[in-house]
Amino acid sequence: MYTAESVVPPIKEIIDEFNQLYKNAHISLVVTTSREAIVKLLNNEARVIVAARSLNGEEQDVIRRYELYVDSIRIAYDGIAAVVHSSNPVNQLSLNQLGQIVTGRLRSWRELSPKGRPSPGIFVAIGGPNTSTYEVIKTQVALGELLTTRLYPCSTSSQVIELTAHRPEAIGFVANGWLGKDSTNVKVLELGTEQYFTDSVGRQVKYFAPEQAHIYRGFYPLRRTIYIFSREKGFGLGAGFITYVASAAGQTIIKNHGLVPTTQKVRLTRPSTETP
């Protein structure tokens, strides 16, 4: 199954559990980008895929032009986390500040904090142009502007985290499902807009970490939807897998990886930190 790299941790575990439960069924994981997975689906090279974005206008035009059958189901919400080196004094950024960083208008951390490094310039680590993470940063943060030339397109989320952990001037972007044991050497920033929200204890809060409760409520600004797309009609292997992903068992795995389930009831817990 072609799966966007940014959501591999929960999908891999779901596939493993599905294969263990149904001995006569076997699904293999093929890691790719959202765009490449969707191309495989539309070219009839894949029957079921997992993508971290919806279909764009060009892809919808292909479906209409060739009268393709494509079904979709939302299986999760997740957030794109902004991570920096553990020594970075910055803890919070607005989307406006983040936009100035990724477009190169803000060039050093000293411009954001008197304790920040004056040089070298800020370095951006992110997935390549075919990834949904890149698309989110390009459209929601840079607002369509060209991204900075000090950008390194990484092939994996682990590489983004590793580069950021070893480069004090870096900022990286990864899906919050990758914020596990491999991310202990980086700091996760709180992000916000100009809008204040009322948190779980009644405080007015502007900046939020990419935690499940904040993603669910829409407080965390870099939220996206995870989809399964299918070209199968009837009940085959793909349909069985989709049913399992949408079940309580599948959605529990999604929740355990830090994503927000969409097909089962969500129990919200008080986040560990909420900063005014």
N, C-alpha and C positions, 0 to 999 in steps of 0.2 A: 504494500500500500504506500503510495507516494504521500509523504507527509512533510509539511513545512518544518524546517530545522528548528525554528524557534519554539515549537510546541512538542518536540520529540519526547522530553521526559515523561509527561503523563500518557501520551499516546503509546509509547513503547511499553509501559507497564500494563496498559489496557490490553494491548495485543498479546503480551505474554500471558496474562490471566485468561484471555479468551481462548488462546491455543491450549492452555492447560485444562480448561474446563470442557472444551469440545475437542476430544482427541482425534476425531476424523476430519476436523477442519484445520486449515493452516493458512495463516496470513503472515506475510513477510513485510518487514518495515524497509522502505526505501526513502532515505533522507534527501530532501531537495529544497527548493524555495517554493513559496506560494505560487508565484507566476509559472514556474516550470511544471508544478503539479497540475495547475489548471490547464496548461497547454496539453499535457498528456491526456487529461480527461476529455478535452474537446476533440483531440485527434483520435479518440477511441483506443488509446494505448493503455488506459486505466479505467476501471469501472467505478472505483470509489477512491476518493482522496480526502486529505485533511489540509485545509488552507487557513491562514490567519487573516483573511480579509474576504470581503464579498467580491462578486464578479464586477469588473469595471465595464464601462460602456462598450468598449471594443469587444470584449468577450461576450457580452449580452447580444451584440449585433451578430456575432458568429452563430450563436444559438438560434436566433430568429431566422437568419438567412438560410441555414441548412436544416431548420426545423428539428433541432436536436432535443432529445429528452434529457433534462438535467434537473434532478431534485436536490434540495438542500435542507439541512437542519442545523440550527445553532446549538452547539454543544457546550460552549463556555464563553466567559468574558475573561480577558486578562489585561494586564497593564504593561507598558513599556517602561522599564526602570532606567533612570539615569544614574550611573555609578562613576565614582571617582576614586583616586588613590586614597588610602586610609589616612595619609598625612594632610590631605587637603582641608583647610580650615572652613571651607564653604559647606553649609549643611542644607540650605534651601535655595531654590531658584524659582523665579516666575517663568511662565512660558515665554514672555517677552525677552527676558534675559537669556533663556535657553535658545531662542531664535537668533539672538545676536551672536551667540557662541557658534552655532552650527553654520551660520552664514559668514563668519569671519570678522564681524564688526567688533566683537569683543575678543581681544587677542591674548590676554593674559589673565591669570587668576587674581593678580594684584588689582585689576580694575573692579573686582567684585568684593575683595576683602583686603584690608591693610596688611594682613598676615599672609596673603597669597603670594605665590611665586611670580616674580616679575618676568622671568624668562626660564626656559624657552616658551614659545607660544603654545596656547592650548591646542591639544591634539585630539581629534575625534575618531573613536573606534566604533565601527558599525558594520552590519551586514551589507552585502553588495546590493546594487540597484534592483535586482529581481526579488529581494526579500520584502516581506510586508513591514518589517521594522524600519527599513530604509524609507519605504513609502509613507509610513506614519510621520517620520521626522521631516521628510520633504514637504508633505502637505499640511500637517497640523502644527508643526513647529517653525519650519522655514517659510511656510505659506507660499510655496512654489518657487521661491528664490533659489539661485544656485548655491550649493553647499560649499563650505570652505575648502580651499586647496590642501589644508592640513588635515586631511581625512584619510584613514586607512580602512579600506573595505575588507572586512574579515570573513573568512569562509565558515566559521562556526561561532556560536555564542560563547563557548569556552575560550576561544581565542580572544574575543572581546574582553572577557573578564581577566584573562592572563595579561594581556597588554596593559590594561588599566591598572592592574595590581603592581606592575613593574615600571610604569611611567607616571611620575608625580604630576606631570602637566596634562595628563589625559583625562578625557571624559568618554565613557562608553555607554552604549544603549543595548539592552537585552530584555527579552520577555521575562516577567517576574517568575515564571516557572523554572528559570535557571538560577534563581537566587537561593542556592542551597549551600552545601559544604564547600563547593568550589569557589564561592563568592565571599568567603570570610575575610579575605585580604583587601576587599574594596569597601567603600562606604556608599550606601544607597541614599541618594538625595531625596528630600521632600520637595514636591513640585506644587505650584499653585497658579491661579489666575488672579485677576484683580477682585474676584468675588469671594466673600466670606460665606462659610457654611456652618450650620449648627451641628456640633459633634454629638456623640452618644451620651455625654453628660451635660449637654446644654451650653457649651462654650462656643464662642464665635471663632472659627479656625480658618486660616487662609492657605496653609501649606499641608500637604498630605503625603505620606509614604504609600507605595504601591501595595497596600494591604487589601485583603479581600473585601472587608466592609466598605472601605473607601471606593474601591472599584465598583462594587455592587450599587452603591448609592449614587455613583457618578461624580463623587467629589474629586477623585484623582483624575487629572486632566488627560492623561495619555492612555485611554481605554480603547480596546478593540474587541471585535467579536471573532470567535473561532468557529469555523464551519466544517461540516462534512458534506461533500458534494458527491452525488451518485448518478450513474447512468443506468442503473439496474431497474428493471420493472419486475414486480412480483417478489417472491421471497427466496432469495438465494443467499450465498455466503456473505455478500456485502450487506444485504439487508439485515441478516442476523447479527453482523458486527455492529451496525448502526443501532439496532435495538439494544445491544449490550452496552454500548457507550451511553445511551440515553437512560439506561436503567439506574437503579440506586447504587449498584455495585460500580458501574462505570463512572458515575458522577461523584462517588466518594473518592475514587482515585484522582479525578480532576481536582476536587477540593483539597486533597492532601498535598497536591503539588502547588498550591497557592493560587489556583485559578478559581473563578466563580462559576459554579454549575448553573445551567440554564433550564434543564428539564426536570429538576427535582427541587423541592422546597429547600431554601437556604436558611440555616440558623446563623445569625450574625452574633459574633462575640466582640467584646470591647477590645479595640486595638491596643497594642502594648504602648504605643506613643502617639499622641496627637498634639502637635505644637501650634500655638496661636501665632 
